[in-house]
């Protein structure tokens, strides 16, 4: 939905109330006014579509802690790893108002830690997951990955689904990623990384045969 600049004459009290609400909702004055007018006039904005996607995701996110949204464009989930001091991994799903270079958004997986052993283990899983997707998931062709210490970013593309189905698809993907991540850490605690990777690859291949794991 294209945006343009318009001049409006508004009462100071109205603007003050709008600014207060915008502050509480972590958005801008212009965006809030746009949302209010769109709802009043039954217009569907990209932000409304995003919220439909996030609502569908939340229905599948019972095992996650859902963080308060600080942006209409992103939803953050948290999950604890069963590893030493129970570190918290955060999943951030960000959607774009309009596609960028064929991408509709991105998934960011991150864990803040200075523990080099944990960072190394996490990096090993990220690279394993990327290899498994490239090897077994046809929909993953052309996916963009970015790996840095304690962090993985992955592009999201909508294959033409409506908001509810896209939300369920992304939610299922995050569930699957989290399940394999926890299995990785459980596995390397009792056997080698190579043995754990082989076992996870076997499970992943079986999962893909039954249903797609891509987004």
C-alpha positions as CSV (number, residue, x, y, z in Angstrom):
1,X,0.0,0.0,0.0
2,X,1.6,3.3,-1.2
3,X,2.1,6.1,1.3
4,X,2.1,9.8,0.6
5,X,2.5,13.0,2.6
6,X,-0.7,15.0,3.4
7,X,-1.4,18.0,5.6
8,X,-4.1,17.8,8.2
9,X,-5.4,20.4,10.7
10,X,-6.1,18.6,14.0
11,X,-7.0,19.9,17.5
12,X,-4.1,20.0,19.9
13,X,-5.9,17.8,22.4
14,X,-6.5,15.2,19.7
15,X,-2.8,15.2,18.7
16,X,-1.8,14.9,22.4
17,X,-4.1,11.9,22.8
18,X,-2.8,10.3,19.6
19,X,0.8,10.8,20.6
20,X,0.2,9.2,24.0
21,X,-1.4,6.2,22.5
22,X,1.3,5.9,19.8
23,X,3.9,6.0,22.6
24,X,2.2,3.2,24.5
25,X,1.9,1.1,21.3
26,X,5.5,1.7,20.3
27,X,4.5,3.2,17.0
28,X,4.6,6.7,15.3
29,X,1.8,9.3,15.2
30,X,1.4,8.9,11.4
31,X,1.2,5.1,11.6
32,X,-1.4,5.2,14.4
33,X,-3.6,7.8,12.6
34,X,-3.3,5.7,9.4
35,X,-4.4,2.6,11.4
36,X,-7.3,4.3,13.0
37,X,-8.6,5.7,9.7
38,X,-8.1,2.4,8.0
39,X,-10.2,0.6,10.6
40,X,-12.9,3.2,10.5
41,X,-13.1,3.1,6.7
42,X,-12.7,-0.7,6.5
43,X,-9.4,-0.5,4.6
44,X,-6.9,-3.3,5.1
45,X,-3.3,-2.2,5.7
46,X,-0.1,-4.2,5.5
47,X,0.1,-3.9,9.3
48,X,-3.3,-5.5,9.7
49,X,-2.2,-8.3,7.5
50,X,0.9,-8.7,9.6
51,X,-1.1,-8.9,12.8
52,X,-3.2,-11.7,11.2
53,X,0.0,-13.6,10.4
54,X,1.3,-13.1,14.0
55,X,-2.1,-14.1,15.5
56,X,-2.0,-17.4,13.6
57,X,1.6,-17.9,14.8
58,X,0.7,-17.3,18.4
59,X,-1.9,-20.1,18.3
60,X,0.9,-22.6,17.6
61,X,3.4,-21.1,20.1
62,X,2.2,-22.6,23.3
63,X,5.6,-23.8,24.3
64,X,7.2,-20.4,23.8
65,X,7.1,-17.2,25.8
66,X,5.6,-14.5,23.6
67,X,7.2,-11.1,24.2
68,X,5.4,-7.9,24.0
69,X,5.4,-6.5,20.5
70,X,7.5,-3.3,20.2
71,X,6.8,-3.1,16.4
72,X,3.8,-3.9,14.3
73,X,6.2,-5.6,11.9
74,X,7.8,-8.1,14.3
75,X,6.9,-10.9,16.7
76,X,9.4,-12.2,19.3
77,X,9.3,-15.6,20.9
78,X,11.6,-17.1,23.6
79,X,12.5,-20.7,24.4
80,X,15.0,-22.1,27.0
81,X,17.7,-24.6,26.0
82,X,18.4,-27.5,28.3
83,X,22.1,-26.7,28.4
84,X,24.1,-25.9,31.6
85,X,22.7,-22.5,32.8
86,X,19.5,-22.8,30.7
87,X,20.3,-20.1,28.1
88,X,17.3,-18.4,26.4
89,X,17.1,-18.5,22.6
90,X,15.0,-15.8,20.9
91,X,13.1,-16.1,17.7
92,X,12.2,-12.8,15.9
93,X,9.9,-12.9,12.9
94,X,10.0,-9.7,11.0
95,X,7.6,-9.1,8.0
96,X,8.1,-6.4,5.4
97,X,5.4,-4.0,4.2
98,X,6.4,-4.8,0.6
99,X,8.7,-7.6,-0.5
100,X,12.5,-6.8,-0.7
101,X,14.4,-8.6,-3.4
102,X,11.8,-11.4,-3.4
103,X,11.8,-11.7,0.4
104,X,8.6,-11.1,2.4
105,X,10.5,-11.0,5.7
106,X,13.1,-12.7,7.8
107,X,13.5,-15.0,10.8
108,X,16.2,-14.1,13.3
109,X,17.4,-16.7,15.8
110,X,19.7,-15.3,18.5
111,X,21.3,-16.2,21.8
112,X,23.2,-13.6,23.8
113,X,26.2,-15.3,25.5
114,X,29.9,-14.9,25.8
115,X,30.4,-18.7,26.4
116,X,32.6,-19.8,23.6
117,X,31.7,-23.5,24.0
118,X,28.0,-22.6,23.7
119,X,28.7,-20.3,20.7
120,X,30.6,-23.0,18.9
121,X,27.9,-25.6,19.5
122,X,25.2,-23.1,18.3
123,X,27.3,-22.3,15.2
124,X,27.5,-26.1,14.5
125,X,23.8,-26.4,14.6
126,X,23.1,-23.4,12.4
127,X,25.4,-24.8,9.7
128,X,23.9,-28.2,10.0
129,X,20.4,-26.8,9.7
130,X,21.3,-24.7,6.7
131,X,22.9,-27.8,5.0
132,X,19.8,-30.0,5.8
133,X,17.4,-27.4,4.3
134,X,19.5,-27.0,1.1
135,X,19.7,-30.8,0.8
136,X,16.2,-31.9,1.6
137,X,13.7,-29.0,1.2
138,X,12.9,-28.0,-2.4
139,X,11.3,-24.8,-1.2
140,X,14.5,-23.7,0.4
141,X,16.2,-23.0,-3.0
142,X,17.3,-19.4,-3.1
143,X,16.9,-18.9,0.6
144,X,19.4,-16.3,2.0
145,X,21.2,-17.2,5.3
146,X,23.4,-15.1,7.4
147,X,25.4,-16.6,10.3
148,X,27.3,-14.7,12.9
149,X,28.3,-15.6,16.5
150,X,25.2,-16.5,18.4
151,X,22.9,-15.5,15.6
152,X,21.2,-16.9,12.4
153,X,19.1,-14.9,10.0
154,X,17.0,-16.6,7.3
155,X,14.9,-15.0,4.6
156,X,11.1,-15.7,4.6
157,X,9.1,-16.0,1.3
158,X,5.4,-16.3,1.0
159,X,4.5,-18.9,-1.6
160,X,1.1,-17.3,-2.2
161,X,-0.6,-18.2,1.1
162,X,-3.2,-16.1,2.9
163,X,-2.3,-14.5,6.2
164,X,-3.7,-17.3,8.4
165,X,-2.0,-20.1,6.5
166,X,1.3,-18.1,6.3
167,X,1.2,-17.6,10.0
168,X,0.7,-21.3,10.6
169,X,3.5,-22.2,8.2
170,X,6.0,-19.8,9.9
171,X,4.8,-21.0,13.4
172,X,5.3,-24.6,12.4
173,X,8.7,-23.9,11.1
174,X,9.8,-22.2,14.3
175,X,8.5,-25.1,16.3
176,X,10.4,-27.5,14.1
177,X,13.6,-25.4,14.4
178,X,13.3,-25.2,18.1
179,X,12.7,-28.9,18.5
180,X,15.8,-29.8,16.4
181,X,17.9,-27.2,18.2
182,X,17.1,-28.8,21.6
183,X,17.7,-32.3,20.2
184,X,21.1,-31.1,19.0
185,X,22.1,-29.9,22.4
186,X,20.7,-33.0,24.1
187,X,22.6,-35.1,21.6
188,X,26.1,-33.5,21.9
189,X,25.9,-33.8,25.6
190,X,26.2,-37.6,25.4
191,X,27.8,-38.3,22.0
192,X,29.9,-36.7,19.3
193,X,28.7,-33.9,17.1
194,X,29.1,-36.1,14.1
195,X,26.8,-38.8,15.5
196,X,24.3,-36.3,16.6
197,X,24.3,-34.7,13.2
198,X,23.7,-38.0,11.5
199,X,20.8,-38.8,13.7
200,X,19.2,-35.4,13.2
201,X,19.7,-35.7,9.4
202,X,17.8,-39.0,9.4
203,X,14.9,-37.5,11.4
204,X,14.9,-34.4,9.2
205,X,14.7,-36.4,6.0
206,X,11.8,-38.4,7.4
207,X,10.0,-35.2,8.5
208,X,10.3,-33.7,5.0
209,X,8.9,-36.8,3.4
210,X,5.7,-36.3,5.5
211,X,5.4,-32.6,5.3
212,X,7.4,-29.6,4.1
213,X,9.6,-27.8,6.7
214,X,10.3,-24.7,4.6
215,X,9.1,-21.1,4.7
